[in-house]
């Protein structure tokens, strides 16, 4: 691209306006005189400049790009790596809202949307796109590892990427050479977002990058602000006044002192403002509908509805697209964050007891609605798995279709039941009653599995083969045994320590206690189905000692889990001490073999 590409050439849009001036060093060129760019129609909110290209963020939240880039930073597809005039960058079909910020690293681009989602494209040789691989992208792709988070800021630095979420946590991914991502491990390439656990326990408000003058372009430092000063008062801002216009120094002859009267009026005005804001937020939440009470809600009643009034809240939760439920949770996150920000803003004012109470009630209502939506999403997952079994062609008479076809049919049915059993087990329930519902579904599938195995052994007797009547019960036992073997203490530790779950701990002992409790709960979940002995045990063909041995094995695994987790925590502390001393840090993954 040359300087002439930005003028009123033949290819420039007729409606283009004066966009911005630029000068200085740009790639291999030096622009010695300010150059006026007149390429993009409408107002521009921000731009990023690469070696030979420009991306502009327009006022309406659209992105346009022009220039040349062979690794995909233009975001226009693999067929358009050199364009002379601005072209709109298109996002995937799941894109919602508009782009509010765009960041450029060395050869990759991050875009943040108004819904708190992150999209990435460009070079990915160091995993800096966060897409769980190292393949470059020529068009925007959603960063799946952050889809469940509400991101409020992104940073792109060299081959590294950072994201700050609404709950104050920082995620990093990309080039981790020499541990420069500060994730606490030495894996050279981190190809998906991981939380920076070292900062757990503090709420980060803002990320900035500062140039500290290092050599070879490496003199950049990332800063995460935990406490930010309040905005400058009007009198200290540029062009401000010492007092509001019209205010005089003449004392008022009143019973109340000036300060007391001022506090009263400020408190009343603050209450009015907060009331207006909360009322507007509440009306918006009622429009969302998801998460609202099903009955006895005078503002959004589901009883005595007439035809044509639209679906009830329960019907919405049962039939609306699951992605819409996720969007509703994201929208509620925004209102929670807005109320939290308002509480932070007024924290030092006087007479705000009622205001704090009202904002706290509003935040609790939003959180309860989120929990309700989470339950609905989990129930929908179970419903989806249950409905997947409907419509399957059932062969009611195995003998009439022949032994060979009967065995093939049973093998297909057994595989389908085991597949669904695995999917049901993998679901993560957030509430007790959803956990019980999940366990009940799992129990039904195990019984169906047992029935199919019994039918298979019965079919053998019709083929003059000796059936093994104990085999079905033993296979059920084996599946529970395999579930225990697949459970990994190391994975549980990684979920808590590296991937993050919004958890903070005041000490290693508190973290250890949480991990042991979680480990025991996971093991109990696998074997607790045996508590319902009337349903889960085959007392006719399987000796009771087999079930007791499985239960004792689970208890022994609990004891081993506590010991293994203690070793992991001790190793983590040793790594931190070595890191502070500048010594080589042991990779926690090396302990996986001994803790799995």
C-alpha positions as CSV (number, residue, x, y, z in Angstrom):
1,X,0.0,0.0,0.0
2,X,1.3,3.5,-0.8
3,X,0.4,6.9,0.5
4,X,-1.7,7.6,-2.5
5,X,-4.1,4.9,-1.6
6,X,-5.7,7.1,1.0
7,X,-6.5,10.1,-1.2
8,X,-9.4,10.9,-3.5
9,X,-8.3,8.4,-6.1
10,X,-10.7,6.9,-8.6
11,X,-11.5,4.0,-6.3
12,X,-12.4,6.1,-3.3
13,X,-16.0,6.2,-2.3
14,X,-17.9,9.3,-3.2
15,X,-19.4,9.7,0.2
16,X,-16.0,9.4,2.1
17,X,-15.2,12.1,4.6
18,X,-12.1,13.5,6.3
19,X,-11.2,10.6,8.5
20,X,-7.8,11.2,10.2
21,X,-4.3,12.6,9.8
22,X,-1.3,10.3,10.1
23,X,2.5,10.7,10.1
24,X,5.7,9.2,11.5
25,X,7.1,5.7,11.0
26,X,4.7,3.2,9.4
27,X,6.2,-0.2,8.6
28,X,9.2,0.5,6.4
29,X,8.0,4.0,5.4
30,X,8.5,7.3,7.1
31,X,5.7,9.8,6.6
32,X,7.3,13.2,7.1
33,X,4.3,15.4,6.7
34,X,0.8,14.8,8.1
35,X,-1.4,12.9,5.6
36,X,-5.2,13.3,5.5
37,X,-7.0,10.0,5.0
38,X,-10.3,10.2,3.2
39,X,-11.4,6.6,2.7
40,X,-14.3,5.8,5.0
41,X,-17.9,7.2,4.9
42,X,-19.2,8.3,8.3
43,X,-17.5,8.9,11.6
44,X,-14.7,6.7,12.9
45,X,-14.4,5.7,16.5
46,X,-10.9,4.0,16.4
47,X,-8.4,2.5,14.0
48,X,-5.6,0.0,14.2
49,X,-2.6,0.1,11.8
50,X,-0.6,-2.9,10.7
51,X,2.5,-3.1,8.5
52,X,0.5,-2.5,5.3
53,X,-3.1,-2.3,6.3
54,X,-5.6,-0.4,8.4
55,X,-8.8,-1.5,10.2
56,X,-11.3,1.2,11.2
57,X,-14.0,0.9,13.8
58,X,-17.0,3.0,12.7
59,X,-19.4,4.9,14.9
60,X,-22.1,2.3,14.2
61,X,-19.9,-0.6,15.4
62,X,-19.0,-1.9,12.0
63,X,-15.4,-2.8,11.0
64,X,-13.8,-2.0,7.6
65,X,-10.3,-2.8,6.4
66,X,-8.1,-2.1,3.5
67,X,-4.5,-2.6,2.4
68,X,-2.4,-5.8,2.2
69,X,-1.9,-8.6,4.7
70,X,-1.2,-12.2,3.9
71,X,-1.9,-13.8,7.3
72,X,-5.5,-12.9,7.5
73,X,-5.6,-9.6,9.5
74,X,-7.8,-7.9,6.9
75,X,-10.6,-10.3,8.0
76,X,-12.0,-10.5,4.5
77,X,-11.3,-14.1,3.7
78,X,-8.4,-16.0,2.2
79,X,-9.3,-14.7,-1.3
80,X,-8.9,-11.1,-0.3
81,X,-5.5,-10.3,1.1
82,X,-4.9,-7.1,-0.9
83,X,-7.7,-4.6,-1.3
84,X,-7.4,-0.9,-2.2
85,X,-10.7,0.4,-0.8
86,X,-12.3,-0.2,2.6
87,X,-14.5,-3.3,2.7
88,X,-16.8,-4.4,5.5
89,X,-15.6,-7.2,7.8
90,X,-18.4,-9.8,8.2
91,X,-18.8,-11.8,11.4
92,X,-20.3,-15.3,11.9
93,X,-24.1,-15.8,12.1
94,X,-24.0,-16.0,15.9
95,X,-22.7,-12.4,16.1
96,X,-24.9,-10.2,18.4
97,X,-24.7,-6.5,19.1
98,X,-21.9,-4.4,17.6
99,X,-18.1,-4.1,17.9
100,X,-17.0,-1.7,20.7
101,X,-13.3,-2.2,20.6
102,X,-10.6,-3.6,18.3
103,X,-7.0,-4.5,19.3
104,X,-4.0,-5.5,17.2
105,X,-1.0,-7.6,18.3
106,X,1.9,-8.4,16.1
107,X,-0.1,-10.2,13.4
108,X,-3.5,-10.9,14.9
109,X,-6.6,-9.0,15.7
110,X,-9.1,-9.1,18.6
111,X,-12.6,-7.6,18.5
112,X,-14.8,-7.1,21.5
113,X,-18.6,-6.8,21.1
114,X,-21.3,-5.0,23.1
115,X,-22.5,-8.4,24.3
116,X,-19.2,-9.1,26.0
117,X,-18.0,-11.7,23.4
118,X,-14.5,-11.9,21.7
119,X,-13.7,-12.6,18.1
120,X,-10.2,-13.2,16.7
121,X,-8.5,-13.6,13.3
122,X,-5.1,-13.4,11.7
123,X,-1.8,-15.3,12.5
124,X,-2.2,-18.1,15.0
125,X,1.3,-19.7,15.1
126,X,1.5,-19.2,18.9
127,X,-2.1,-19.9,19.7
128,X,-2.8,-16.2,20.1
129,X,-6.3,-16.5,18.7
130,X,-7.3,-18.8,21.6
131,X,-9.1,-21.3,19.3
132,X,-7.5,-24.5,20.7
133,X,-5.2,-24.9,17.7
134,X,-2.4,-23.0,15.8
135,X,-4.2,-22.5,12.5
136,X,-4.4,-19.0,11.1
137,X,-7.9,-17.5,10.4
138,X,-8.8,-15.1,7.6
139,X,-12.2,-14.2,9.0
140,X,-13.4,-13.5,12.5
141,X,-14.0,-16.5,14.7
142,X,-15.6,-16.5,18.2
143,X,-13.2,-17.4,21.0
144,X,-15.2,-20.3,22.5
145,X,-13.2,-20.4,25.7
146,X,-14.7,-17.1,26.7
147,X,-18.3,-17.7,25.4
148,X,-19.7,-18.2,28.9
149,X,-17.9,-15.1,30.2
150,X,-18.8,-11.4,29.8
151,X,-15.6,-9.7,28.7
152,X,-15.3,-6.0,29.2
153,X,-11.8,-5.4,27.8
154,X,-9.3,-7.1,25.5
155,X,-5.6,-6.6,24.8
156,X,-3.4,-7.8,22.0
157,X,0.4,-7.6,22.7
158,X,2.9,-9.1,20.3
159,X,1.8,-12.8,20.0
160,X,-0.1,-12.7,23.3
161,X,-3.8,-11.9,24.1
162,X,-5.5,-10.9,27.3
163,X,-9.2,-10.5,28.3
164,X,-10.7,-8.9,31.4
165,X,-14.2,-10.3,32.4
166,X,-17.0,-8.5,34.3
167,X,-16.2,-10.4,37.5
168,X,-12.7,-8.9,37.5
169,X,-10.7,-12.0,36.3
170,X,-8.0,-11.8,33.7
171,X,-7.5,-14.5,31.1
172,X,-4.4,-14.9,28.9
173,X,-3.3,-17.1,25.9
174,X,-0.8,-17.2,23.1
175,X,3.0,-17.1,23.3
176,X,4.2,-18.2,26.7
177,X,7.9,-18.4,26.0
178,X,9.8,-18.0,29.3
179,X,6.5,-18.0,31.1
180,X,5.8,-14.4,29.9
181,X,2.0,-14.9,30.1
182,X,2.4,-15.2,33.9
183,X,0.1,-18.2,34.1
184,X,2.3,-20.1,36.5
185,X,3.4,-22.8,34.2
186,X,6.0,-23.1,31.4
187,X,4.0,-24.5,28.5
188,X,5.4,-22.6,25.5
189,X,2.1,-22.3,23.6
190,X,-1.2,-21.7,25.3
191,X,-3.9,-22.0,22.6
192,X,-7.0,-21.2,24.6
193,X,-7.8,-18.7,27.4
194,X,-6.5,-19.6,30.8
195,X,-7.2,-17.6,34.0
196,X,-4.3,-15.8,35.8
197,X,-4.7,-17.6,39.1
198,X,-2.1,-15.5,40.8
199,X,-4.5,-12.5,40.8
200,X,-7.4,-14.5,42.2
201,X,-8.8,-12.8,45.3
202,X,-8.6,-9.3,43.7
203,X,-11.0,-7.7,41.3
204,X,-9.2,-6.2,38.4
205,X,-10.8,-3.0,37.0
206,X,-8.7,-2.2,33.9
207,X,-5.7,-3.5,31.9
208,X,-3.1,-1.2,30.2
209,X,0.2,-1.8,28.4
210,X,3.2,0.5,29.0
211,X,6.4,0.8,27.0
212,X,9.3,0.6,29.4
213,X,12.1,1.0,26.8
214,X,13.4,-2.6,26.5
215,X,15.5,-3.8,23.6
216,X,14.3,-5.6,20.4
217,X,10.8,-4.3,20.9
218,X,10.3,-6.4,24.1
219,X,10.1,-3.5,26.6
220,X,6.4,-3.7,27.2
221,X,4.7,-4.3,30.6
222,X,1.1,-5.2,31.3
223,X,-0.5,-3.5,34.3
224,X,-3.8,-4.6,35.9
225,X,-5.5,-1.9,38.1
226,X,-7.2,-3.2,41.2
227,X,-8.3,0.2,42.7
228,X,-8.9,3.2,40.4
229,X,-9.2,6.7,41.6
230,X,-12.6,8.4,41.2
231,X,-13.0,10.6,38.1
232,X,-11.8,14.2,38.5
233,X,-14.4,16.5,39.9
234,X,-15.8,19.2,37.7
235,X,-13.6,22.0,39.3
236,X,-10.4,20.1,38.6
237,X,-11.2,19.2,35.0
238,X,-10.0,21.3,32.1
239,X,-12.3,24.3,31.8
240,X,-14.0,23.5,35.1
241,X,-15.3,25.9,37.8
242,X,-14.6,26.0,41.5
243,X,-18.3,26.0,42.2
244,X,-21.5,25.5,40.2
245,X,-22.6,28.6,38.2
246,X,-24.8,30.9,40.2
247,X,-23.5,29.7,43.6
248,X,-22.5,32.6,46.0
249,X,-20.6,32.8,49.2
250,X,-23.6,34.5,51.0
251,X,-24.5,32.4,54.1
252,X,-28.1,31.1,54.4
253,X,-30.0,32.0,57.5
254,X,-31.5,28.6,58.2
255,X,-31.8,26.2,61.2
256,X,-29.9,23.5,59.4
257,X,-26.2,24.1,58.6
258,X,-25.2,24.4,55.0
259,X,-23.5,21.0,55.1
260,X,-26.5,19.3,56.6
261,X,-28.9,20.8,54.1
262,X,-26.5,19.9,51.2
263,X,-26.3,16.3,52.4
264,X,-30.1,16.0,52.6
265,X,-30.7,17.4,49.2
266,X,-27.9,15.3,47.7
267,X,-29.3,12.2,49.3
268,X,-32.8,12.9,48.0
269,X,-31.5,13.6,44.5
270,X,-29.3,10.5,44.6
271,X,-32.3,8.4,45.7
272,X,-34.4,9.8,42.8
273,X,-31.6,9.0,40.2
274,X,-31.1,5.5,41.5
275,X,-34.8,4.9,41.6
276,X,-35.1,6.1,37.9
277,X,-32.2,3.9,36.9
278,X,-33.4,0.8,38.7
279,X,-37.0,1.3,37.4
280,X,-35.6,1.4,33.8
281,X,-33.4,-1.7,34.4
282,X,-36.4,-3.5,35.9
283,X,-38.5,-2.8,32.9
284,X,-35.8,-4.1,30.6
285,X,-35.5,-7.3,32.7
286,X,-39.2,-7.9,32.4
287,X,-38.8,-7.7,28.6
288,X,-36.1,-10.4,28.8
289,X,-38.7,-12.7,30.6
290,X,-36.3,-15.6,30.9
291,X,-35.6,-16.4,34.6
292,X,-38.9,-14.7,35.8
293,X,-41.2,-16.5,38.2
294,X,-43.6,-18.9,36.6
295,X,-46.6,-18.1,38.8
296,X,-47.8,-15.4,41.2
297,X,-46.0,-12.6,39.4
298,X,-48.4,-9.6,39.3
299,X,-46.3,-7.8,36.7
300,X,-45.8,-10.9,34.4
301,X,-48.5,-13.4,35.3
302,X,-48.7,-16.7,33.7
303,X,-52.1,-17.7,35.1
304,X,-55.4,-16.9,33.4
305,X,-53.7,-16.1,30.1
306,X,-55.9,-15.8,27.1
307,X,-55.3,-17.2,23.7
308,X,-53.0,-14.9,21.7
309,X,-51.3,-13.5,24.7
310,X,-48.0,-15.3,23.8
311,X,-46.1,-18.0,25.5
312,X,-45.8,-18.3,29.3
313,X,-42.4,-18.0,31.0
314,X,-42.4,-21.8,31.5
315,X,-43.1,-22.3,27.8
316,X,-40.3,-19.9,26.9
317,X,-37.8,-21.8,29.0
318,X,-39.0,-25.2,27.6
319,X,-39.0,-24.3,23.9
320,X,-36.8,-21.2,23.2
321,X,-33.4,-21.7,21.6
322,X,-30.8,-22.6,24.2
323,X,-28.5,-19.9,22.8
324,X,-31.2,-17.3,23.7
325,X,-31.1,-18.5,27.3
326,X,-27.3,-18.0,27.2
327,X,-27.9,-14.5,25.8
328,X,-30.4,-13.8,28.6
329,X,-27.8,-14.7,31.2
330,X,-25.3,-12.4,29.5
331,X,-27.8,-9.5,29.6
332,X,-28.5,-10.1,33.3
333,X,-24.7,-10.0,33.9
334,X,-24.6,-6.5,32.4
335,X,-27.4,-5.3,34.8
336,X,-25.6,-6.8,37.8
337,X,-22.4,-5.1,36.7
338,X,-24.2,-1.8,36.2
339,X,-25.7,-2.0,39.7
340,X,-22.3,-3.0,41.2
341,X,-20.7,0.0,39.4
342,X,-23.3,2.3,40.8
343,X,-22.8,1.0,44.3
344,X,-19.0,1.6,43.9
345,X,-19.7,5.1,42.6
346,X,-21.8,6.2,45.6
347,X,-19.9,4.3,48.3
348,X,-18.4,7.4,49.9
349,X,-21.6,9.5,49.9
350,X,-23.7,10.1,53.0
351,X,-27.3,8.8,53.6
352,X,-27.2,6.0,51.1
353,X,-28.5,3.2,53.3
354,X,-31.8,2.9,51.4
355,X,-30.1,3.3,48.1
356,X,-27.7,0.4,48.9
357,X,-30.6,-1.7,50.0
358,X,-32.5,-1.2,46.8
359,X,-29.5,-1.8,44.6
360,X,-28.6,-5.0,46.6
361,X,-32.2,-6.2,46.2
362,X,-32.0,-5.6,42.4
363,X,-28.7,-7.5,42.1
364,X,-30.1,-10.4,44.1
365,X,-33.1,-10.6,41.8
366,X,-30.8,-10.7,38.8
367,X,-28.7,-13.4,40.3
368,X,-31.7,-15.5,41.2
369,X,-32.9,-15.2,37.6
370,X,-29.5,-16.3,36.4
371,X,-29.7,-19.4,38.6
372,X,-33.2,-20.1,37.3
373,X,-32.0,-19.9,33.7
374,X,-29.1,-22.1,34.5
375,X,-31.5,-24.7,35.8
376,X,-33.6,-24.4,32.7
377,X,-30.5,-24.9,30.5
378,X,-29.5,-28.0,32.4
379,X,-33.1,-29.4,32.2
380,X,-33.1,-28.7,28.4
381,X,-29.9,-30.7,28.0
382,X,-31.5,-33.6,29.7
383,X,-34.7,-33.2,27.7
384,X,-32.6,-33.1,24.5
385,X,-30.9,-36.4,25.4
386,X,-34.2,-38.0,26.4
387,X,-35.9,-36.9,23.1
388,X,-33.0,-38.3,21.1
389,X,-34.2,-41.8,21.9
390,X,-37.7,-41.1,20.5
391,X,-38.4,-42.1,17.0
392,X,-36.1,-45.0,17.0
393,X,-37.5,-48.0,15.2
394,X,-38.3,-50.7,17.8
395,X,-38.2,-54.4,16.9
396,X,-40.7,-55.8,19.4
397,X,-40.2,-59.5,18.6
398,X,-36.5,-60.4,18.5
399,X,-37.2,-64.1,17.7
400,X,-39.3,-63.2,14.6
401,X,-36.6,-61.2,12.9
402,X,-34.0,-64.0,13.3
403,X,-31.1,-64.5,15.7
404,X,-28.5,-62.7,13.6
405,X,-30.6,-59.6,13.1
406,X,-31.7,-59.8,16.7
407,X,-28.1,-59.7,17.9
408,X,-27.3,-56.8,15.6
409,X,-30.3,-54.9,16.8
410,X,-29.4,-55.4,20.5
411,X,-25.8,-54.3,19.8
412,X,-27.1,-51.1,18.2
413,X,-29.4,-50.5,21.1
414,X,-26.7,-51.2,23.7
415,X,-24.3,-48.7,22.0
416,X,-27.0,-46.0,21.8
417,X,-27.8,-46.4,25.6
418,X,-24.1,-46.4,26.6
419,X,-23.6,-43.2,24.4
420,X,-26.5,-41.4,26.1
421,X,-25.4,-42.7,29.5
422,X,-22.0,-41.1,28.9
423,X,-23.5,-37.8,27.9
424,X,-25.8,-37.7,30.9
425,X,-22.9,-38.4,33.3
426,X,-20.9,-35.6,31.7
427,X,-23.5,-32.9,32.4
428,X,-22.7,-30.6,35.3
429,X,-25.6,-29.8,37.6
430,X,-25.6,-26.5,39.5
431,X,-28.5,-27.3,41.9
432,X,-29.4,-30.2,44.1
433,X,-32.7,-31.0,42.5
434,X,-31.2,-31.0,39.0
435,X,-28.5,-33.4,40.3
436,X,-31.2,-35.7,41.5
437,X,-33.0,-35.5,38.2
438,X,-29.7,-36.3,36.4
439,X,-29.1,-39.2,38.7
440,X,-32.6,-40.5,38.1
441,X,-32.1,-40.4,34.3
442,X,-28.8,-42.2,34.7
443,X,-30.4,-44.9,36.8
444,X,-33.1,-45.4,34.1
445,X,-30.4,-45.8,31.4
446,X,-28.5,-48.3,33.5
447,X,-31.6,-50.3,34.0
448,X,-32.3,-50.2,30.2
449,X,-28.7,-51.3,29.6
450,X,-29.2,-54.2,32.0
451,X,-32.4,-55.2,30.3
452,X,-30.8,-55.2,26.9
453,X,-27.9,-57.3,28.2
454,X,-30.4,-59.8,29.6
455,X,-32.2,-60.0,26.3
456,X,-28.9,-60.7,24.6
457,X,-28.1,-63.6,26.9
458,X,-31.7,-64.9,26.5
459,X,-31.2,-64.8,22.7
460,X,-28.2,-67.1,23.1
461,X,-30.4,-69.8,24.7
462,X,-32.5,-69.8,21.6
463,X,-29.4,-70.4,19.5
464,X,-28.5,-73.5,21.6
465,X,-25.6,-71.5,23.2
466,X,-25.0,-71.5,26.9
467,X,-26.1,-68.1,28.3
468,X,-24.1,-66.4,31.0
469,X,-26.8,-65.0,33.3
470,X,-24.3,-63.1,35.5
471,X,-22.7,-61.3,32.6
472,X,-25.3,-58.4,32.4
473,X,-24.9,-57.5,36.0
474,X,-21.1,-57.8,35.8
475,X,-21.0,-55.4,32.8
476,X,-23.0,-52.8,34.8
477,X,-20.5,-53.1,37.6
478,X,-17.7,-52.8,35.2
479,X,-19.1,-49.6,33.7
480,X,-19.2,-48.1,37.2
481,X,-15.6,-49.3,37.9
482,X,-14.5,-47.7,34.6
483,X,-16.1,-44.4,35.6
484,X,-14.0,-44.5,38.8
485,X,-10.9,-45.2,36.9
486,X,-11.5,-42.4,34.4
487,X,-11.9,-39.8,37.1
488,X,-8.8,-37.7,37.2
489,X,-7.6,-35.8,40.3
490,X,-5.2,-33.9,38.1
491,X,-8.1,-32.7,35.8
492,X,-10.0,-31.5,38.9
493,X,-6.9,-29.6,40.1
494,X,-6.4,-28.1,36.6
495,X,-10.1,-27.0,36.5
496,X,-9.7,-25.1,39.7
497,X,-6.1,-23.9,39.4
498,X,-5.6,-23.2,35.7
499,X,-8.9,-23.0,33.9
500,X,-10.7,-21.2,36.7
501,X,-14.3,-21.3,37.8
502,X,-14.7,-17.9,39.4
503,X,-13.3,-19.3,42.8
504,X,-11.0,-17.5,45.2
505,X,-9.3,-19.0,48.3
506,X,-7.8,-17.2,51.3
507,X,-5.2,-19.9,51.8
508,X,-3.8,-23.1,50.4
509,X,-5.6,-25.0,53.2
510,X,-8.9,-23.6,52.1
511,X,-8.2,-24.6,48.5
512,X,-7.1,-28.1,49.7
513,X,-10.3,-28.5,51.7
514,X,-12.4,-27.4,48.6
515,X,-10.6,-29.8,46.3
516,X,-10.9,-32.8,48.6
517,X,-14.7,-32.1,49.1
518,X,-15.2,-31.7,45.3
519,X,-13.2,-34.9,44.7
520,X,-15.3,-36.9,47.2
521,X,-18.5,-35.5,45.8
522,X,-17.4,-36.6,42.3
523,X,-16.6,-40.1,43.4
524,X,-19.9,-40.3,45.4
525,X,-21.8,-39.2,42.3
526,X,-20.4,-42.2,40.5
527,X,-21.3,-44.8,43.1
528,X,-24.3,-43.2,44.9
529,X,-26.6,-44.9,42.4
530,X,-25.9,-48.1,44.4
531,X,-27.7,-46.6,47.4
532,X,-31.0,-47.5,45.8
533,X,-30.3,-51.2,46.1
534,X,-33.8,-52.3,45.1
535,X,-33.2,-50.8,41.6
536,X,-29.5,-50.8,41.1
537,X,-28.4,-54.3,42.4
538,X,-28.8,-57.6,40.7
539,X,-29.0,-59.8,43.8
540,X,-30.0,-62.9,41.8
541,X,-26.8,-63.3,39.8
542,X,-24.2,-61.0,41.4
543,X,-22.9,-61.7,45.0
544,X,-23.3,-58.7,47.3
545,X,-19.5,-58.8,48.0
546,X,-18.9,-57.4,44.5
547,X,-20.9,-54.3,45.3
548,X,-19.2,-53.9,48.7
549,X,-15.8,-54.2,47.0
550,X,-16.7,-51.4,44.6
551,X,-17.8,-49.2,47.5
552,X,-14.6,-49.9,49.4
553,X,-12.6,-49.1,46.3
554,X,-14.3,-45.7,46.1
555,X,-13.5,-45.0,49.8
556,X,-9.9,-45.9,49.2
557,X,-9.8,-43.6,46.2
558,X,-11.1,-40.8,48.4
559,X,-8.2,-41.3,50.8
560,X,-5.7,-41.4,47.9
561,X,-7.2,-38.3,46.4
562,X,-6.6,-36.3,49.6
563,X,-3.0,-37.4,49.6
564,X,-2.5,-36.7,45.9
565,X,-4.0,-33.2,46.1
566,X,-1.8,-32.4,49.0
567,X,1.2,-33.4,46.9
568,X,0.0,-31.1,44.0
569,X,-0.4,-28.1,46.3
570,X,3.0,-28.7,47.9
571,X,4.5,-28.9,44.4
572,X,2.7,-25.7,43.4
573,X,4.2,-23.9,46.4
574,X,7.7,-25.2,45.5
575,X,7.3,-23.9,42.0
576,X,6.4,-20.5,43.3
577,X,9.4,-20.4,45.5
578,X,11.7,-21.4,42.7
579,X,10.1,-18.9,40.4
580,X,10.9,-16.1,42.8
581,X,14.4,-17.4,43.1
582,X,14.8,-17.5,39.3
583,X,15.2,-21.3,39.2
584,X,13.7,-23.8,36.8
585,X,10.1,-24.5,37.6
586,X,8.7,-28.0,37.6
587,X,5.8,-28.5,35.2
588,X,2.7,-29.6,37.2
589,X,1.8,-31.9,34.3
590,X,4.7,-34.1,35.2
591,X,2.7,-35.1,38.3
592,X,-0.3,-36.3,36.2
593,X,0.9,-39.9,36.0
594,X,1.2,-40.1,39.7
595,X,-2.1,-38.4,40.5
596,X,-4.4,-39.8,37.8
